């Protein structure tokens, strides 16, 4: 498999037969509402805490996807790779539940989430 980058940040996944067999990629998107944030610094603190704790707990790649200037909104992406789609499905469900707990404790709320598999 390889990523082919088109335009600015859009990517398309091309599958290629390899000696390693099939590889599954799970991509979880979390939309956050941070009503307690009074500044971008407050927002960054909540987002950084969420990202660091998810990385440490689940060994996944985490990044803020939409770094808009809005104080009370954030979009977080979580990615993992495995040879088992079932494993990734369970992992992303656990990540989502844990992210909701972390967000609630940090003064935020997960307003929307969805998982894509490639």
C-alpha positions as a Markdown table, in Angstrom:
| # | Residue | x | y | z |
|---|---|---|---|---|
| 1 | Unk | 0.0 | 0.0 | 0.0 |
| 2 | Unk | 1.1 | 3.5 | -0.6 |
| 3 | Unk | -0.3 | 7.0 | -0.1 |
| 4 | Unk | -0.6 | 9.1 | -3.1 |
| 5 | Unk | -1.0 | 12.8 | -2.2 |
| 6 | Unk | -3.2 | 14.9 | -4.4 |
| 7 | Unk | -3.8 | 18.6 | -4.2 |
| 8 | Unk | -2.9 | 20.0 | -0.7 |
| 9 | Unk | -3.7 | 17.6 | 2.1 |
| 10 | Unk | -6.0 | 15.2 | 0.4 |
| 11 | Unk | -4.7 | 11.6 | 0.1 |
| 12 | Unk | -5.9 | 8.6 | -1.7 |
| 13 | Unk | -4.9 | 5.0 | -0.7 |
| 14 | Unk | -3.7 | 2.7 | -3.4 |
| 15 | Unk | -3.6 | -1.0 | -2.5 |
| 16 | Unk | -0.8 | -3.1 | -3.7 |
| 17 | Unk | -0.3 | -6.8 | -3.3 |
| 18 | Unk | 2.6 | -7.4 | -1.0 |
| 19 | Unk | 4.4 | -10.3 | 0.6 |
| 20 | Unk | 3.0 | -9.1 | 4.0 |
| 21 | Unk | -0.6 | -9.8 | 3.1 |
| 22 | Unk | -3.4 | -7.5 | 3.8 |
| 23 | Unk | -3.1 | -4.5 | 6.1 |
| 24 | Unk | -6.0 | -2.7 | 7.7 |
| 25 | Unk | -5.9 | 1.0 | 8.6 |
| 26 | Unk | -8.5 | 2.5 | 11.0 |
| 27 | Unk | -9.0 | 6.2 | 11.2 |
| 28 | Unk | -11.1 | 7.6 | 14.0 |
| 29 | Unk | -12.3 | 11.3 | 13.9 |
| 30 | Unk | -13.4 | 13.0 | 17.0 |
| 31 | Unk | -15.2 | 16.3 | 17.0 |
| 32 | Unk | -14.8 | 18.2 | 20.3 |
| 33 | Unk | -16.8 | 21.0 | 21.8 |
| 34 | Unk | -14.8 | 22.8 | 24.5 |
| 35 | Unk | -17.3 | 25.1 | 26.1 |
| 36 | Unk | -15.1 | 25.9 | 29.1 |
| 37 | Unk | -12.3 | 27.3 | 26.9 |
| 38 | Unk | -11.9 | 31.1 | 27.3 |
| 39 | Unk | -8.9 | 31.3 | 25.0 |
| 40 | Unk | -6.8 | 29.3 | 22.5 |
| 41 | Unk | -4.5 | 28.5 | 25.3 |
| 42 | Unk | -7.3 | 26.7 | 27.2 |
| 43 | Unk | -8.3 | 24.9 | 24.0 |
| 44 | Unk | -4.7 | 23.8 | 23.4 |
| 45 | Unk | -4.4 | 22.5 | 27.0 |
| 46 | Unk | -7.5 | 20.3 | 26.6 |
| 47 | Unk | -6.4 | 19.0 | 23.1 |
| 48 | Unk | -2.8 | 18.3 | 24.2 |
| 49 | Unk | -4.0 | 16.4 | 27.3 |
| 50 | Unk | -6.3 | 14.3 | 25.2 |
| 51 | Unk | -3.7 | 13.5 | 22.6 |
| 52 | Unk | -1.0 | 12.7 | 25.1 |
| 53 | Unk | -3.2 | 10.4 | 27.1 |
| 54 | Unk | -4.6 | 8.5 | 24.1 |
| 55 | Unk | -1.0 | 8.0 | 22.7 |
| 56 | Unk | 0.2 | 6.7 | 26.0 |
| 57 | Unk | -2.7 | 4.4 | 26.7 |
| 58 | Unk | -3.3 | 2.9 | 23.3 |
| 59 | Unk | -0.1 | 3.4 | 21.3 |
| 60 | Unk | -1.9 | 5.1 | 18.4 |
| 61 | Unk | -1.1 | 8.0 | 16.3 |
| 62 | Unk | -3.1 | 11.2 | 17.3 |
| 63 | Unk | -3.2 | 14.6 | 15.7 |
| 64 | Unk | -5.3 | 17.7 | 15.7 |
| 65 | Unk | -6.8 | 17.9 | 12.2 |
| 66 | Unk | -8.5 | 21.2 | 12.1 |
| 67 | Unk | -6.5 | 23.9 | 13.9 |
| 68 | Unk | -9.1 | 26.6 | 13.4 |
| 69 | Unk | -8.9 | 29.8 | 15.5 |
| 70 | Unk | -12.1 | 28.8 | 17.3 |
| 71 | Unk | -11.7 | 28.5 | 21.0 |
| 72 | Unk | -14.5 | 26.0 | 21.6 |
| 73 | Unk | -14.1 | 23.5 | 18.7 |
| 74 | Unk | -11.4 | 21.0 | 17.8 |
| 75 | Unk | -11.1 | 18.0 | 15.5 |
| 76 | Unk | -8.8 | 15.1 | 16.5 |
| 77 | Unk | -7.7 | 12.2 | 14.3 |
| 78 | Unk | -6.6 | 8.8 | 15.7 |
| 79 | Unk | -5.0 | 6.2 | 13.4 |
| 80 | Unk | -3.8 | 2.7 | 13.9 |
| 81 | Unk | -2.6 | -0.1 | 11.6 |
| 82 | Unk | -3.0 | -3.9 | 12.0 |
| 83 | Unk | -3.5 | -7.0 | 10.0 |
| 84 | Unk | -6.8 | -7.6 | 11.8 |
| 85 | Unk | -9.8 | -5.4 | 11.1 |
| 86 | Unk | -11.6 | -6.9 | 14.1 |
| 87 | Unk | -8.8 | -5.9 | 16.4 |
| 88 | Unk | -8.8 | -2.3 | 15.0 |
| 89 | Unk | -12.6 | -2.1 | 15.4 |
| 90 | Unk | -12.3 | -3.0 | 19.1 |
| 91 | Unk | -9.4 | -0.7 | 19.6 |
| 92 | Unk | -11.1 | 2.3 | 18.1 |
| 93 | Unk | -14.3 | 1.6 | 20.2 |
| 94 | Unk | -12.0 | 1.6 | 23.3 |
| 95 | Unk | -10.2 | 4.7 | 22.2 |
| 96 | Unk | -13.5 | 6.5 | 21.6 |
| 97 | Unk | -14.9 | 5.6 | 25.0 |
| 98 | Unk | -11.7 | 6.6 | 26.7 |
| 99 | Unk | -11.6 | 9.9 | 24.7 |
| 100 | Unk | -15.1 | 10.7 | 25.9 |
| 101 | Unk | -14.1 | 10.2 | 29.6 |
| 102 | Unk | -10.9 | 12.3 | 29.2 |
| 103 | Unk | -12.8 | 15.1 | 27.4 |
| 104 | Unk | -15.5 | 15.2 | 30.0 |
| 105 | Unk | -13.0 | 15.4 | 32.8 |
| 106 | Unk | -11.2 | 18.2 | 30.9 |
| 107 | Unk | -14.2 | 20.4 | 30.4 |
| 108 | Unk | -15.0 | 19.2 | 26.8 |
| 109 | Unk | -17.5 | 17.0 | 25.1 |
| 110 | Unk | -17.2 | 14.6 | 22.1 |
| 111 | Unk | -20.0 | 15.9 | 19.9 |
| 112 | Unk | -19.4 | 13.5 | 17.0 |
| 113 | Unk | -17.2 | 10.6 | 16.1 |
| 114 | Unk | -16.8 | 8.2 | 13.2 |
| 115 | Unk | -14.4 | 5.4 | 12.1 |
| 116 | Unk | -13.2 | 4.7 | 8.6 |
| 117 | Unk | -11.4 | 1.6 | 7.6 |
| 118 | Unk | -9.0 | 1.3 | 4.6 |
